[in-house]
Amino acid sequence: MLRIATIDGHKRMSTQELLQKISRSLEDGETDFHISASGQHDIGGPCWNGTGKPLRFVVSNPGQRVGSMCLPGTEVIVEGPAPADVGWLNSGGQVIVKGDAGDTAGHCAAGGIIYIGGRAGTRSGSLMKRDPLCEPPELWVLESVGSFSFEFMGGGCAVVCGHDSQTLPSVLGQRPCVGMVGGTVYFRGPCGELPPDVSLLPLEEDDISWLDKGLENFLTAIGKTGLRKELSIWRHWRKLVPAKRDRAAKRTTMRVFHEKSWLPNGVFGDILADDGRTEPLCAAGNQRLREPLWNNGKMNCVDCRQCLEYCPRTAVKRREVGENMDYSVVAAKCIGCGICAAVCPNDVWQMRLVSIESVMR
């Protein structure tokens, strides 16, 4: 075990110096780190051991992005609170914060598990997504989250336990789940006003089974097993899932959405003027990095049509072939976002890199 103190006398170790020290120690075979930090950023990821041994970081007083881009086999334990971007872009590691977390906890997470032993700030869980090649990401919060939580969520599971938060108007903050297209948010307590993007539903047996098992692991990790009985009254829980869209309705352009549905004058309207311009940055066709493949030969498509409903570009097409069905993608419309694969319940849609051969065709 390597212990690192980041203050020597009156001299503070910089983030660069700390990360370089960790990197050298990893090369020497070290796998267990206890770090008394003083606000250094990016502790705990992405790191790996050349022989595949698991890595463990026990950290106090970290800076931003603790556990960012954390990889499978890495565990990061924060003894106390942590600032913004806990588990940012988590790619398979386990990040445990035993106190509060700042804004954007779990932002863009695509794998792994994040446990927060207090509350989490604004935009926590935003842009969480599911990589079809990995297990879905999980974000567990003991108390509540700030506004804009789970904004544009595309996959994974989030759990907001609402402990000691029942007097709040919403344990999910204001405007939660705006633009949500995938995943599930489980919560306990009041939720306030919800956007039309989501459906509010009671728990089913499978939900309770998953929560019951996960809750045990969560409370053990944050050292709060005494709350097990209180948090296991399942009638107090509900879930949010993406609302089904009416495909016959005309799609709204980004400009119209910006003008009529987004915040008046923009997120930074008190500082900068927002002229409402939008740029078509998503590449389609041969410019995509990835393309979906309907792999029904090895899988089992149940014809649920989720991919049809949630494709943002209406690129997924369905046709009947005799008594069977066939799904395909119009390459000219498809942007390779992976939403079809993320919402498919049986993993029939598989994402693959666009090959040189397909680009040359």
C-alpha positions in Angstrom: 0.0 0.0 0.0 1.3 3.4 -1.0 0.4 6.4 1.2 0.7 9.8 -0.5 0.4 13.1 1.4 0.0 16.0 -1.0 1.1 18.8 1.4 4.7 18.9 2.8 5.1 21.7 5.2 3.6 24.7 3.3 4.2 23.2 -0.1 1.2 21.7 -2.0 1.7 19.0 -4.6 0.2 20.0 -8.0 -2.3 17.8 -9.8 0.3 17.0 -12.4 2.9 15.9 -9.8 0.3 13.7 -8.1 -0.8 12.0 -11.2 2.7 11.5 -12.4 3.6 9.9 -9.0 0.6 7.6 -9.3 1.6 6.6 -12.8 5.1 5.7 -11.9 3.9 3.7 -8.9 1.5 1.8 -11.2 4.4 0.9 -13.5 6.3 -0.4 -10.4 3.4 -2.7 -9.7 1.5 -0.8 -6.9 -2.2 -1.4 -6.8 -3.4 0.1 -3.4 -3.3 3.9 -2.9 -4.2 5.9 0.1 -4.1 9.6 -0.8 -4.5 12.6 1.5 -5.4 15.0 -1.3 -5.7 18.8 -1.1 -8.0 19.5 -4.1 -6.1 17.7 -6.8 -8.2 16.7 -9.8 -8.7 13.5 -11.8 -7.7 11.0 -9.0 -8.5 7.4 -9.7 -8.8 7.2 -13.5 -8.2 6.1 -16.1 -5.6 3.8 -14.5 -4.7 0.1 -15.0 -2.3 -2.5 -13.9 -0.2 -4.3 -16.5 -1.0 -7.7 -15.1 -4.7 -7.0 -14.7 -4.8 -6.8 -10.9 -7.6 -4.6 -9.4 -6.7 -1.1 -8.3 -7.9 0.6 -5.2 -7.8 4.3 -4.3 -8.8 5.6 -0.9 -9.0 9.4 -1.1 -9.8 12.3 1.2 -10.4 15.9 0.1 -10.2 15.3 -3.7 -10.7 18.0 -6.4 -13.0 17.7 -9.4 -13.5 14.6 -11.5 -12.5 12.0 -8.9 -13.0 8.6 -10.6 -13.3 10.2 -14.0 -13.1 7.8 -16.9 -12.7 5.0 -14.3 -12.0 1.6 -15.8 -13.2 -1.9 -14.9 -11.2 -3.3 -12.0 -10.7 0.1 -10.3 -12.4 1.1 -7.0 -12.2 4.6 -5.7 -13.4 5.4 -2.2 -13.8 9.0 -1.1 -13.8 9.4 2.7 -16.2 12.3 2.8 -17.6 14.7 0.2 -16.3 15.4 -3.3 -16.8 18.3 -5.7 -18.1 18.3 -9.3 -17.9 15.5 -11.9 -17.6 12.5 -9.6 -17.4 9.5 -11.9 -17.5 11.7 -15.0 -17.4 9.4 -18.1 -17.2 6.3 -15.8 -16.3 3.4 -18.0 -16.6 0.5 -15.6 -15.1 1.3 -12.3 -16.8 1.6 -8.9 -16.7 5.0 -7.3 -17.9 5.4 -3.7 -18.4 8.9 -2.1 -19.3 8.6 1.6 -20.5 12.2 1.7 -22.2 14.7 -0.7 -21.2 15.0 -4.3 -21.1 18.2 -6.4 -22.7 18.9 -9.7 -22.8 16.5 -12.6 -22.1 13.3 -10.6 -22.1 10.4 -13.1 -22.2 12.8 -16.1 -21.9 10.8 -19.3 -21.3 7.5 -17.4 -21.4 4.5 -19.8 -20.5 1.7 -17.3 -19.7 0.9 -13.7 -21.3 1.9 -10.5 -21.3 5.2 -8.6 -22.5 5.4 -4.9 -23.1 8.8 -3.3 -23.6 8.7 0.5 -25.3 12.1 0.7 -26.9 14.3 -2.0 -25.7 15.1 -5.5 -25.8 18.4 -7.3 -27.2 19.9 -10.4 -27.3 17.8 -13.6 -26.3 14.6 -11.8 -26.8 11.6 -14.1 -27.1 13.9 -17.2 -26.3 12.1 -20.5 -25.9 8.7 -18.8 -25.9 6.1 -21.5 -25.6 2.5 -22.1 -22.7 1.0 -24.1 -24.2 -2.2 -25.7 -20.8 -3.9 -25.1 -20.9 -3.3 -21.3 -23.2 -3.6 -18.4 -25.4 -0.6 -18.0 -24.1 2.1 -15.6 -25.6 2.7 -12.2 -25.8 5.9 -10.1 -27.1 5.6 -6.5 -27.7 8.6 -4.3 -28.8 8.4 -0.7 -30.6 11.7 -0.4 -31.6 14.0 -3.3 -30.2 15.5 -6.5 -30.2 19.0 -7.9 -32.1 20.5 -10.8 -31.8 19.2 -14.4 -30.9 15.7 -13.0 -30.8 12.9 -15.6 -31.1 15.4 -18.5 -30.9 13.7 -21.9 -30.4 10.3 -20.2 -30.0 7.6 -22.8 -29.4 4.4 -20.7 -28.5 2.9 -17.4 -30.2 3.0 -14.0 -30.3 5.8 -11.4 -31.6 5.5 -7.9 -32.5 8.4 -5.6 -33.4 7.1 -2.2 -34.8 10.4 -0.8 -33.4 9.8 2.7 -33.9 12.8 5.0 -35.4 14.7 2.0 -39.1 14.2 2.4 -39.7 17.9 3.1 -38.3 19.0 -0.3 -40.7 19.8 -3.1 -38.8 17.4 -5.2 -36.0 14.9 -4.5 -35.1 15.2 -8.2 -34.8 19.0 -8.3 -36.5 21.1 -10.9 -36.8 20.0 -14.5 -35.6 16.5 -14.1 -35.3 14.0 -17.0 -35.6 16.7 -19.8 -34.9 14.9 -23.1 -34.7 11.5 -21.5 -34.7 8.7 -24.2 -33.5 5.7 -22.3 -32.7 4.1 -19.0 -34.7 4.1 -15.7 -34.8 6.5 -12.7 -36.0 5.0 -9.4 -36.8 7.4 -6.7 -38.5 7.6 -3.3 -40.2 10.8 -2.2 -41.9 13.8 -4.0 -40.9 14.6 -7.6 -42.7 17.9 -8.3 -43.5 18.7 -11.9 -42.2 16.4 -14.6 -41.6 17.1 -18.3 -43.6 15.3 -21.0 -40.5 13.3 -21.9 -41.1 10.7 -19.2 -43.8 8.4 -17.8 -44.3 8.0 -14.0 -45.0 4.4 -13.1 -45.3 2.1 -10.0 -42.6 -0.5 -9.4 -43.1 -4.0 -10.8 -41.7 -7.2 -9.3 -38.6 -7.2 -11.4 -37.9 -3.6 -10.3 -38.2 -4.5 -6.6 -36.0 -7.5 -7.0 -33.3 -5.4 -8.7 -33.6 -2.6 -6.1 -33.6 -5.0 -3.1 -30.3 -6.6 -4.2 -28.7 -3.3 -5.2 -29.7 -1.5 -2.0 -27.9 -4.0 0.2 -24.7 -3.4 -1.8 -25.1 0.4 -1.8 -25.8 0.8 1.9 -22.9 -1.5 2.8 -20.5 0.5 0.6 -21.4 3.9 2.2 -21.6 2.5 5.7 -25.4 3.1 6.2 -26.8 -0.4 6.6 -29.0 0.8 9.4 -31.3 2.5 6.8 -32.1 -0.8 5.1 -35.6 -1.3 6.7 -36.6 2.3 6.1 -35.6 2.3 2.5 -37.2 -1.1 1.7 -40.8 0.0 2.0 -41.4 -0.4 -1.8 -44.8 1.3 -1.9 -42.9 4.6 -1.3 -40.9 4.1 -4.5 -41.8 4.9 -8.1 -39.9 5.0 -11.4 -39.5 7.2 -14.4 -39.0 5.8 -17.9 -39.0 7.6 -21.3 -42.5 8.4 -22.5 -43.6 6.7 -25.7 -43.6 9.1 -28.6 -46.3 9.6 -31.3 -44.4 8.8 -34.4 -47.1 10.4 -36.5 -46.5 13.7 -34.9 -44.3 16.1 -36.8 -40.7 16.3 -35.5 -39.7 19.6 -33.8 -36.6 21.2 -35.2 -33.8 22.2 -32.8 -34.5 25.8 -33.5 -38.2 25.5 -32.5 -37.2 23.5 -29.4 -34.7 26.2 -28.5 -37.2 29.0 -28.9 -40.3 27.4 -27.2 -39.1 24.6 -24.9 -35.7 25.6 -23.6 -35.0 28.1 -20.8 -35.9 31.7 -21.7 -32.8 33.6 -22.9 -30.7 30.4 -22.5 -28.8 28.8 -19.6 -26.4 31.7 -19.4 -28.9 34.4 -20.4 -28.0 36.6 -17.5 -24.4 36.8 -18.8 -24.5 36.2 -22.6 -27.1 36.9 -25.2 -28.4 33.6 -26.8 -29.2 34.2 -30.5 -30.7 30.7 -30.8 -28.4 29.5 -33.6 -27.9 25.7 -33.9 -25.3 23.8 -35.8 -25.9 20.4 -37.4 -22.8 18.7 -35.9 -24.1 15.1 -36.1 -22.6 13.2 -39.0 -24.7 10.7 -40.9 -24.0 8.1 -43.6 -20.3 7.3 -44.3 -19.2 10.0 -41.9 -20.5 8.0 -38.9 -18.0 6.4 -36.5 -20.3 3.5 -35.7 -23.3 1.9 -37.4 -26.0 -0.4 -36.0 -26.4 -4.0 -37.1 -29.7 -5.9 -36.6 -28.3 -9.2 -35.4 -31.5 -11.2 -35.3 -29.8 -14.4 -36.4 -28.2 -15.0 -33.0 -30.6 -13.0 -30.9 -34.3 -12.9 -30.4 -36.2 -9.8 -31.6 -39.6 -9.6 -30.0 -40.8 -6.9 -32.4 -41.3 -4.4 -29.5 -40.5 -1.5 -31.9 -38.6 0.5 -29.3 -35.9 1.2 -31.8 -38.5 2.6 -34.2 -39.9 4.8 -31.5 -36.7 6.2 -30.1 -34.5 6.7 -33.1 -33.9 10.5 -33.2 -33.5 10.5 -37.0 -36.3 8.0 -37.9 -33.5 6.0 -39.6 -34.8 2.6 -38.4 -37.1 0.9 -40.8 -39.3 -2.2 -40.3 -40.8 -4.4 -43.0 -42.7 -7.7 -42.9 -41.3 -10.6 -44.8 -43.9 -13.3 -44.9 -44.7 -14.2 -41.3 -41.5 -12.6 -40.1 -40.2 -9.1 -39.7 -37.0 -7.4 -40.8 -35.4 -4.3 -39.4 -32.8 -2.1 -41.2 -31.2 1.3 -41.0 -31.2 4.1 -43.7 -27.5 5.0 -43.6 -28.1 8.5 -45.0 -30.2 9.3 -41.9 -28.4 7.3 -39.3 -25.9 9.2 -37.1 -24.6 6.1 -35.3 -25.8 7.4 -31.9 -26.5 3.9 -30.5 -29.9 4.7 -29.1 -31.5 1.7 -31.0 -29.0 -0.6 -29.2 -29.5 1.1 -25.9 -33.3 0.7 -25.8 -33.4 -2.8 -27.3 -34.4 -5.2 -24.5 -32.8 -8.2 -26.1 -29.5 -6.7 -27.4 -30.5 -7.5 -31.0 -29.1 -4.2 -32.3 -25.3 -4.3 -32.2 -23.0 -1.3 -32.8 -19.9 -1.7 -34.8 -17.2 0.6 -36.2 -17.9 1.8 -39.7 -15.4 -0.1 -41.9 -13.2 1.4 -44.6 -15.0 -1.0 -47.1 -18.4 0.5 -46.3 -17.0 4.0 -46.6 -15.6 3.2 -50.0 -18.8 1.7 -51.3 
